[in-house]
């Protein structure tokens, strides 16, 4: 494997691989041939032994049977003249040596050989023992030695000749393989060179296709791939140009957006889903007296700086900002700072392609707006009872009358006056009187429906507007309910008081077509009710001619009058 790692050329690898395969095949054939040769030589030796034994049987069998041992020595010498026989030793049936040729009788015979023929051992003689049998009787034994030198020489010559032929075959096959490998790999070399050019950025490269085999199809596929890459490269360059144009546009839009957000009066804080600040405009820093907010700052690190500027009553709301990662809906609330400012906070979740990506906090300093609203509220509401004052009543009555006139449906107006309220002020003091007015205002507001309106005109007089009550019977029923609410015991300053109210009811347009006329009729009805204690609320009568003094008294002043 290391040889293949060193060789960088596919051609070299192919040749070396084929040569190694050939060597392996030749080695296997050599082993098989060696075994076959060994077996052939062994068979040849066996045949030679059988021939010698047959010859000796003809020469020595008869003398041995007749026990005529004199001519046996000459017979053994004659047989041993064969070059392949090293020695012959003849024994009778009593194991006595009868004759010997080529062996010193004083020496013991070597061990007899058995098993397969081994031509590679040091002893070049094969030692055998052959029994002599005549007529089925064993009359003796013949020990003989056969030389294997001839067999060894024949084997070595055959092996040398085989190696020579194998070397010639290997050389010829290697040259043939080299030529074949060159013919095959030259097309691959072109492909490799073209691939390198493509890797260097030349997508116009093409390789010639000269064959229709696998390499030819590979070249055609390479050309198609190069063409496709060239087209995609052109498309990619065009796409990159468009992306650069889009990126420039996005950056311009981003710059404009930053300028717009920086010029906004509202403070803006964008936090991602991990609780990190992505953006904060200058207004946010200005509202919270911060020296800028760096992107990437954790919301938990920013929160202590906000708490330092906020009133303790707003700390819990500010700590709720840490829950932005799990917030699923908008959240709005008002925060108060230590210097008395009011900051409106609103949270808007931001959804991205992968789900919730964070939220945007809007902070707006609404101190001036709240002050303006408070002044407007004070201008239209009674500071004692918190009910609409004359100005508020005048505005609400005008609007309700316009709606009723446009919709062509009636509305009910009630005048409510407390009986003997002056006695409470004179005997118990103005503090108890003010507390009584506050309690009566609360009871009247609770006794009507949500769409109805209760206001204090001044002193101990209240006005109730019922835009949905159109029948006189219903109006009188509600009026009696108001009288009962006022008449309930009042515990003030350790004292239990009972006060009564006189109620006058007027219905538009039955009792008046204008606001002054309607107010005049309600006031007249209230006076009739006050003049008849215990008779309950009084319904206005169809007007004939309202006295000028009453109209002047009941006309609502657009400016709030002093209250008791």
N, C-alpha and C positions, 0 to 999 in steps of 0.2 A: 504493500500500500504506500510506503514511503517513496518508492520509485514512481508511482503514479502521481504522487503529490509534487514531485520535482518536475515532471514533464508537464509543461503548460500547453503543448500542442495536442489537439485531438488526434491528429494524424499519428503522432508518436505513440500516444496511448493506444490507439487502435492496433498499430504494428506490434508493439510490445505485448499487448494482450493476446493477439493471435499467435505470436511466437511462443508465449508461455503455455497457451493451450496445446500447441503442437508438441512442445517439449513434454508436457504432461502425458499426451497421448503416446508419444514415442517411448517414454519411460514405462508406461503401462504395457506397451507392446514388447519392450525389451524384457521386462519381468516375465511376461507370458512366454516369450520365445526361449528365455533361459530355462524355464521350467520344462517346456516341451523338449528342448535339447537334452536336458538332464534325463528326462524319461526315455528319450530315444537312445541315448548312450547306455543307459542301464539295460534296456532291452537288448542292445547290441552285445553288451558284456554277457548277458544271460545266454544269448544264442551261442556265443563263443565258448562258454563253459559247457554247454550241452554238446557242442561239437567235439570238444576235447574229451569229455566223459565218454561219448560214443566211440571215439577212436581208441581210448584206453580199454573200453569193454571188449573190443575186438582183439586187442593185443594181449591183455593180461587176464582175461576171464578164464580161458581154458587152462593156462598154466596154474592159476590160483586154484581152480577146481581140482586139478591133479596134484597139487602141492609140489609142482615142479618150479622151484624158485630161481633156478640157475639162469634161464634166459630172460628173467624179468628186468635185470639191471640194464641189459642192452636195450630192451624195449623202452624202458623209461628214458634212457639217454636219447634214443631215437625220437621219441615223442617230444622231449623238451627242446629238441632242436628248433621247434617253433618259437619265434622271437617273443611271443606274447606270454610264454610260460616261464616263470622264474625258477620254480623248484617243483619236485614231485617226491612224495614220500609214501611208500606202500606198506600197509600193515595187514597181518593175517587176522583170522577170526579170534585169535587169542591176544590180540593187541600187541603182537611182536613185529618189530620192523623187519620187513622182508627185503626191501630194496629202496634206494634213494638216489635222486639225481638233482644236482644243483643246491643241495642243502647239507650242512655239516651235521652229521648225525650226533655229534657230541652236544650240540646245542638243542635246547627245547624249542618246540615249534611255537610260533607267535599265536596269540588268540585268534580264533576264527571270527570272520566278519559276518554280521547279520544286519538286516534292515536295508535302507536305501543306499544306493551307491553315492559316495562322497568323493568327488574328484579334487576337492580343495584341501584335503588333509596332507600332512607331511609324508606319510607312508604312501608310496606310489604302487604298492603291491596289494592285491585283493586276496586274502587268505580264506580258503574254502576247504571243506571236508566232504567227500562223496563216498557213500557206502557202496560196496561191491556185492551185488546180489546175483546168484546163479541158481536157477530152478526154484526160486522163491526162498533161498537160504542166503543169509548174510555170511559171506566167506571172508570178508575183510573190509578195509577202509583205505581210501586214497586221500591224502592231504596234498593240496597243490596251491601254488601261488601264481596269480595272473597279474602281469604288470598293466597299469592304467596310463602309462606315459603317452601311448598313441592316442588314447581317447582324450587326454588333456590337450594334446597338441591340436587335435581336430577341433575340439571345442573352442580353443583360443583363436584359431584361425577363423572359425565361423563368426565368433563375436567381433573380431577386428574387422572382418568384411562387412558385418551388419552395421557397425558404427560408422564405417566409411560411407556406406550407402545412406545412412540416416543423416550424416552431416551434409552430404550433397543435397539430399531432399530438403533439409532444413534451409540451406542456403537458397535453393531455387524457390522454395515457398515464401521465404522472407522477401526476396526480391519481387516476387509476384504480388505479395500482400502490400508491399510498399507502393507498387504501381497502382494497385486497386485503391489503396487508401488515398493516394494523391488524387486519383480521378474522382473519388467520392468527396473528399474534403475541400477541394478547390472551390466548389460552389459554397460550401460552408464558410470558407475563408472570406469570400466576397460578402456573404451575409454578415459576418463578424465585422468587417471593415465598414459596411454600410450602417450597422447598428452603432458603431462608435461615432460615425459622423452624425447620426441622429441624436445620440447622447450629447454631442457637442452643439446641438441646436440647428443642424441642417435637416429640415423636414422635407426638402425637395429631392432627397436622395432616392434613387431607384436601382434595383439590381436586375440584370438580364435574366430572363427565364428561358433556359435552353432545353429543358426536359419536362416530361409530364409525370415523372415519378414523385415520390414524397418530397425530395429536395426541391423539385420544380414547384410543387404546390406550396411548399414553405416559402419560396421566393415570392410567389404571387401573393400569398397572405401578407408577407412583409411589405410589399408595395402597397397593398390595400391599407394596411395599418399606417404606413407613412402618409398616404393621402388623407386618411381620416384624421390623423394627428395634425396635419397641416391645416385642414379645415377647422378643426377644433381650436388650434392655436390662434388662427385669425379671429374666430368667434370670441375666444377668450380675451384677446387684445381689445376687440371692440367692446366687450362687456366691461373690461377694466377701464376703458376710456369713459364709458357711460357711468360706471361707479365713481370714478374720480369727479365727473361732472355733478353727479348726485351728491357726492360727499361735500363738494364745494358749496352746492346749494343748501345742504343741511347745515353746514357751518355758518353760512350767512343767516339762515333762519334761526339757528341757535343764538347767534350774536344779537339778532333783533329781539329774540325772546328774552335774552338776558337783559337787554336794555329796557324792554317793556316791563319785566318783572322788577328790575331795579328802580324804575320810575313809579311803581305802584305805591299807593299809600298803605295798602294792607301788607302786613308782614307775612311772608310765605316761607314755610319750612317743609322740605320734602325729605321723608325718611323711608328707607327701603325696608323689606320684610325682615331683615336681620337687625333692625334698630339702629342703622347707621345713617348719619345725616348726609344726604346727597347734594342738597342745595339749600341755601338760606339767603334771602335778599337783604339789602341794606335796611329796609323798613323793619324787618324782624329784629335786627340788632338794635335799631334805634328805639323801638318800643320797649325792649327789655334791657336797655342801657348796657349792651354788650359791645365788646371791641371786636366784632366780626365772629363768624362761626365757620371753622375750617371744615371742608368736606371730609367725610370719613369719621368724624367725631361720633362716639356712641351717644345715643339718646340718654342713657343713664349717667353719662358724664356731663351732659348739658343741663340736665334737670336741676342739680344743686344751684347752678348760676341763676336759673329762673326763679327758684324758691327764694333766693336772697332778695329779689325785687318785688315779690308778691306778698299780699296780705295773708296772714295765717289761715283765714277762712277759705282761701283759694288753693291751699297746699294739696288737699286731697284730689281736687280736680286736675291739678298739674301732674300729680303722680299717676293719674289715669292715662297719661300719655304713653307710659311704658307698655300699655296693653295694645298698642297699635298693631302688633303682629297678629293678633287674633280678632281684631275688630272687624265686623262684617257690615256695618252700616254707618251712615253719617252721624256725627255727634256735634252738638252745639251747646255752648255754655258761656257764661260771663265770668271773667276773672277780675280781681281787684288788686291793685298795686299798693305798695306802702305809701306812695305820694298821692294817693287818692284817685288815681286814674282808673277807668273801667276799660277792660280789653275783652272784646268779643272773640271767642275761640270757636272755630268750626273745623271739623276733620272730614276729609273726603277720601274714601278708599280709592286706590289706583289698581286697576286690573291690567296684567300683562298677558303675553302669549302663553305663559306657563302657569297662569293663575294670579293670585294676589301678590303684587310686587311691592307693595308699600302703601303709604298714604301721604296726603298733603295736609298740612296744618295752616289755616288762615287765621291770622291775628290782626284785629282791627281796633284801634283806639277810638272808642265811641263815647268818650267822656263828654264832649260837647253835645253830641246827639242826645245823650241821656239828660244832660242839664236842660237842653231845649225842650225835651219831652216833659220834664218835670215842671218847667215853667208853664208850658201849655196846659198840663194837667191842673196846676194850681189855678190857672186863669179860668178854667171851666168847672172846677169842683170846689165844694164847700170844705174849708180846712177843718171844720169841727166834725161833721158827719161823714166826710169823704164822699158824699153824694154829689151829683151834678148841682151847681149853683144856678142862679138866674141866667147867667150867660150860657151855661151848658144846656139848661132847659130850653132856653129860647132857640138855640141851634138845633137841638134834637126835635123840638116840636115843629119847627119849620120843615125839617126834612121829612118827618112822619106825615105832616099834612100834605106835602107835595106827592109823596108816594100814594097816600089814600086818594088824593084827587086824580092821580094818573090811573090808578087801578079801579077807581069807582067803587070803593068799599068804605064802610064807616070805620071810625076809630073812637075810642073812649078817653076822656080826660077827666081826672078827679082832682078836686081841691080838698085838702085835708088841713084842718086847723085844730090845735090842741085847746081844750076848754080849761079856763082858769090857770093857764101856764104862768101868768104874771104873779099869781099868788105864790107859786113855788119859788120863783126868783126872789120875791120880796121877803118871804119868811125863811126859806132854807138857803138862800144865797145863790149866786150865779154859778158856782161850781157844781152844785147839785142840779141846777137847771141845765147846764151844758151836758152833764152826764145823762140827764133824762132825754135830751134831744138826740144824743148819740144812740141811746138804747132804742128810742122810737124809730130812728132811721134804720137801724139794723132789723128791727121787727118788720117794718114795712117792706124792706128789700127782700126779706125771706118769705113774706106772705104772697108775693107775686111770682109770676113765671120768669124764666130767663130772658124771654124776648121783651118783657115789659120794662118800664123805666120809672124809677122813683128818684125825685130830686127835692132839694130844699130851696124854696123861693126866698126865704128870709124869716127871721124871728121864729115863731112856732108854726109856720105854714109850710106844708109839703105839697108837691104836685106828683101825680101818678099818671103815666101815659100807657094805655093798653091798646096797641095797634091791632090786635087780633080779636078784640071783644067788640061785637057789632050789634048785639041785642041789649035792650035796656034791662031786661030781667037778669041776664048774665052779669051786666055791669053792676047792678045793685047787689047781687049776691057777693061779688068780689069786694064791693065797698063794705058790706057787713063783715066780711072776713077781716078786712083791715081794721075796722072799728074794734072787733074782738081782740085782734093782736095787740092793739094799743092799750086796751082795757085790762090786759093781764097784769098782775101785781108786779111792781118794779121795786127791787131791793137796791137802794142807793145809800151809801154812807151809813149803813146800819138801820136805815129807815125803809119801811115798806109803803110804797105809794101806789095809788091808783089814779090814773088820769084817763080822761075820755076825749074822744075826737069827734069833730063834726065833719061830715064828708058831703061834698056836692059833686054830682055827676053830670057831665055834659057829653053829648054824642055828636060827632061830625057825620054828616052835614045837617042833621036834624035840628040841632040847637045853635048852629052858627056855621057860616061859610068861611070865615077868616079866623086867624088865630086870636086877635083881640076879642072878637065876638064870642068865640068859644070859651076863652078864659073868663070873660064877663059872666057868661051863663053859669059856668061852674062855680064862680065865686058867689053869685046870687043864690044858687042852690045850697051852697055850704052855709050861707047866712040863714037860710030858712031852716036848715037842719039844726043850727045852733040855737035858733029861736024856739025850737020845739024839742027840748031835751027828752030823750027816751024814745023818740019816734024813728030813730035810725037815719041812714043816709037819705038825702033828698035828690031827686032827679030834676034837672033843669027843665024850664018851660020854654015853649016856643017863643022866641024873643019878638017884642014889638018895637021898642025903641030903648036902647040902653042909655042910661043917664051918662052925661059927659063926665061927671066926677068919678063914677065907677070905672069908666074906660081909662081915664087918666091914672087911676090907682093901680089898675091891673095890667097896664102895658108894661111888658118886660123891658127892663133897662139893659142894654148890651154890656154895661159895666157892672161888676159885682157890687152889691150893696152890703153895708155892714151887717153882720149877723150877731145874734145874741150869744 
